[in-house]
Amino acid sequence: MNDFYYNNRRRIRANQHIRELAATVQLNHKDFIQPLFVDESISNPTPITSLNEINADTIHSILLQIESDLQKGISKFLLFPVPAKKSMNNFDYHFIVNTLREIKKKFGNTVWIAADLCLCAYTSHGHCGILNAARDKVLNDESVKELSRYALLVAKAGADCIAPSDMMDGRIGAIRDTLNENQLDDISIMSYSAKFSSQFYGPFRDACKSTPGNNCNIQDRKTYQSSLFNKNDAILSTLRDIEEGADIVMVKPSLPYLDVITELSTMIKHPLAAYHVSGEYQSIELLAQNNLVERDKAHLEVWTSLKRGGANIIISYAARHAKEWIEKMEY
């Protein structure tokens, strides 16, 4: 018999129905987390010019945004505060604490809020920790101590999850100990465990006003974020964070580090998040604005690749469209 009848792969591509049956990846909007920005310095919701369709919100408008997102099927959020005041130390966390209290007062357990935990939006120099006197080094232990204090405040304010994005050594263990010692052992930790020093964070830094290098002698974050040339460092950092008590681990950015996602997915049993970061998101948005891709299909293609690569959770600025786009998706 002709081998064509045995080797024909086109039969499982013949129509939408059989492509659905044969699919090895299934997208579900419940696996998505929507980032949110709340900015103390504004009085009205303000579009972020470098992030299409994303606003910086006030405490009032963020409640309206969450209400809208809930109607679209999104109930999980990653919250980024943008404080009005920046300093070298003695940081004031009242704004994010008040924001979390208002969110939980209105929505309770109908939403899940992960509070991003980092000092970069608070520091006048834009780095993710406290600097030494010469302003040429980020002090690890001092930064971890401050992050633990910050974590306790936001946990008490209602955060369901602490999401440390600073990449300081030992911060997961220190935060876990602090939460447990204060009877907050039910608060989860989602660690930015494999966060690379990347070119794809530009729009986010505009939103959080956290570009590093101002008034200091360190112009980038290469001394504490993972190097794109060292996959082993990212793997080992993730395994360490799991040992210290992380409940969810994350790879950030996503597409340039899909190999890291895949390797980790074969090694660990913890939920694995892929953060499709601001520069990756905006690249698709700009292509779509110039009619070079179909917006929804391009995002869906990326999300599918992340799932296929081994991610359980997807953090995306387009998460609020996930349910609608997935439901009308063509296989």
HELIX and SHEET records of a PDB file:
HELIX    1   1 PHE A    4  ASN A    7  1                                   4    
HELIX    2   2 ARG A   10  ARG A   13  5                                   4    
HELIX    3   3 GLN A   16  ALA A   22  1                                   7    
HELIX    4   4 HIS A   29  ASP A   31  5                                   3    
HELIX    5   5 ILE A   59  GLN A   71  1                                  13    
HELIX    6   6 HIS A   94  PHE A  107  1                                  14    
HELIX    7   7 GLY A  108  THR A  110  5                                   3    
HELIX    8   8 ASN A  140  ALA A  157  1                                  18    
HELIX    9   9 ARG A  171  GLU A  181  1                                  11    
HELIX   10  10 GLY A  202  CYS A  208  1                                   7    
HELIX   11  11 LYS A  231  GLU A  244  1                                  14    
HELIX   12  12 LEU A  255  TYR A  257  5                                   3    
HELIX   13  13 LEU A  258  MET A  267  1                                  10    
HELIX   14  14 SER A  278  GLN A  289  1                                  12    
HELIX   15  15 ARG A  295  GLY A  309  1                                  15    
HELIX   16  16 ALA A  319  HIS A  321  5                                   3    
HELIX   17  17 ALA A  322  GLU A  327  1                                   6    
SHEET    1   A10 THR A  46  PRO A  47  0                                        
SHEET    2   A10 ASN A  55  ASP A  57 -1                                        
SHEET    3   A10 PHE A  32  ASP A  39  1                                        
SHEET    4   A10 LYS A  76  VAL A  82  1                                        
SHEET    5   A10 TRP A 112  LEU A 117  1                                        
SHEET    6   A10 CYS A 161  PRO A 164  1                                        
SHEET    7   A10 SER A 188  LYS A 195  1                                        
SHEET    8   A10 ILE A 248  LYS A 252  1                                        
SHEET    9   A10 LEU A 272  HIS A 276  1                                        
SHEET   10   A10 ILE A 313  SER A 316  1                                        
SHEET    1   B 2 ILE A 130  LEU A 131  0                                        
SHEET    2   B 2 VAL A 138  LEU A 139 -1                                        
END                                                                             
